[in-house]
Amino acid sequence: MPLVKMQKECKCFQESDLLAVEEFDTIDEALMRANEKCAYMNDNFCGKHHFRAVYEDGNMIIKVEMNG
């Protein structure tokens, strides 16, 4: 079963109610959730990081990159 996993947890993520790992029935569901999480975090977190979803080894990994 495909997972959506955070690459690492920044402070904003740790203070949120979001889950670091979520399991789905299909990769399409995981992709949709990963994209939703990235959009939410990019719009609502402090802006220090940029989040993007990447497919790796059958799972969706949310990469955390420095912004700017």
Secondary structure, DSSP 8 states (H G I E B T S, - for coil): --EEEESS--HHHHHSS--SEEE-SSHHHHHHHHHHHHHHHHHHS-SSEEEEEEEETTEEEEEEEE--
